[in-house]
C-alpha cells in the first residue's frame, strides 16, 4: 500500500510540473488578451526557455508556439512604443513561431495555425507597403519574402497552387531599390516565367545587369525578351541604347532598322540612326534621316541642330581648304571661300529653327552669332548677341 502511495505522489508531482509550465502558456495567452504584451512575452519566454527544466514539457506543445506567434503579431500592431520596442522585427519571430507549431504538429499543421498565418499575411502586407513608401527597402524586401514563404507552405496551398506574381515582382522591386541586384534578378526572372508585366520584365532584369556593370548579360536578356515579345518597342529602344553605350554601332543600326520597321512614324528612330551615320562621317545619309525625322516631328530640336552643325562644319572645312590655297592664287582662294559661305548659308535656317524650339540653348545661339558675323548679317547678329548677354 505504501508503494502505491509513493507512486501516486510521484505522478502528481510530474503532472503538476507539466501543468505549471502549460499554465505559463495559458497565462501568456490571457495576458495577451488584455494587451499586457510585455508580461505576456515574459511568460511565453519562460515557457520556451531551454535552461528551465520545467519548460521541457511546454517546448514541444503546439499551443506554446502559436501563442508566441500571436504575441509577436500583436507587438507589431501595437501603437504603444514601449511594446513596439520589445522586438526589432516581431513578424519574423511570429513566422518562426508558427512554423515551429507546424513542425510539431506532425501532420503538416492545424487549421488554427493556418488561420493565424492567413491573418499574418495582412500584417506583412501592411509592413511591406509602409516600409517601401518610407524607402526602407530592406524591411520591405524581408516582408515580401516572408509573404512568399508563408504562401509556399504546404499548409497554405489550395487544391490548385496560386503563384503570387505581384508579391514576387514587388520583392524584386524592393531588392532593386536596395541595390541588391542579384536578388532582384532572381525575383524578376521568376515573375518573367509567369509572363508578369510582359516585355517590361526583361527591361527590368536588364537594368539590374546594367547596375552590375554587366552589359553583355543585359543585352542577352533584352534579346531574350525581344524574341518572346517581338512587338515590344521599348525592348528595342533599350537594346539600341545599350549598343550605343558600348560603342557597337553596327548592332545598334540593325535594331534601329527593326524599330523603324515596327514604328515607321517614330521620328526618334530616324534621328538616332541619323546620329549614327553622322558619327561615322556618312553625312549625306545622316542629313537624309534627319530630314525624315523632322518631316514626322517638326519640333524635333536635335535634328535641326545636328543638320545645322553638319553644314556649319562643312563650311569650316571649306575655310581650311581656302586657307591652303597659295597666296599667288587669289581667284582660286575667293572661289574656295565662297564655297564655305554657301555651306554656312545652308546651316542658318536649321540653326534658327533649333533656336526657335529652344531659345535658351547657348550652343545654337553662339553658332548663329558666329555665322551672322561672318556673313555680315548685322541686324540678326545684334539680336542674337543681345540674347546671349541676357542669358
CORCOR-V537459 format. One record per backbone hydrogen bond with DSSP energy under -1.0 kcal/mol. CO is the residue of the C=O (numbers start at 1). NH is the residue of the N-H. Records with the same first field share a line. If there is no record, write none. Layout:
CO->NH ; NH
This chain:
1->5
2->6
3->7
4->8
5->9
6->10
7->11
8->12
9->13
10->14
11->15
12->16
13->17
14->18
15->19
16->20
17->21
18->22
19->23
21->25
22->26
23->27
24->28
25->29
26->30
27->31
28->32
29->33
30->34
31->36
32->35
35->37
36->40
37->41
38->42
39->43
40->44
41->45
42->46
43->47
49->52
52->55
53->56
54->57
55->59
58->61
62->66
63->67
64->68
65->69
66->70
67->71
68->72
69->73
70->74
71->75
72->76
73->77
74->78
80->84
81->85
83->86
84->87
89->93
90->94
91->95
92->96
93->97
94->98
95->99
96->100
97->101
98->102
99->103
100->104
101->105
102->106
110->114
111->115
112->116
113->117
114->118
115->119
116->120
117->121
119->123
120->124
121->125
122->126
123->127
124->128
125->129
126->130
127->131
128->132
129->133
130->134
131->136
132->135
135->137
136->140
137->141
138->142
139->143
140->144
141->145
142->146
143->147
144->148
145->149
146->150
147->151
148->152
150->153
153->156
163->165
164->168
165->169
166->170
167->171
168->172
169->173
170->174
171->175
172->176
173->177
174->178
175->180
176->179
179->181
180->184
181->185
182->186
183->187
184->188
185->189
186->190
187->191
188->192
189->193
191->196
192->195
195->198
197->200
198->201
199->203
200->204
201->205
202->206
203->207
204->208
205->209
206->210
207->211
208->212
209->214
210->213
214->218
215->219
216->220
217->221
218->222
219->223
220->224
221->225
222->226
223->227
224->228
225->229
229->232
231->233
232->236
233->237
234->238
235->239
236->240
237->241
238->242
239->243
240->244
241->245
242->246
243->248
244->247
248->252
249->253
250->254
251->255
252->256
253->257
254->258
255->259
256->260
257->261
258->262
259->263
263->266
267->271
268->272
269->273
270->274
271->275
272->276
273->277
274->278
275->279
276->280
277->282
278->281
281->283
282->286
283->287
284->288
285->289
286->290
287->291
288->292
289->293
290->294
291->295
292->296
293->297
297->300
299->301
300->304
301->305
302->306
303->307
304->308
305->309
306->310
307->311
308->312
309->313
310->314
311->315
312->316
313->317
314->318
315->319
316->320
317->321
318->322
319->323
322->325
326->329
329->333
330->334
331->335
332->336
333->337
334->338
335->339
336->340
337->341
338->342
339->343
340->344
341->345
342->346
343->347
344->348
347->351
348->352
349->353
350->354
351->355
352->356
353->357
354->358
358->361
361->365
362->366
363->367
364->368
365->369
366->370
367->371
368->372
369->373
370->374
371->375
372->377
376->378
377->381
378->382
379->383
380->384
381->385
382->386
383->387
384->388
385->389
386->390
387->391
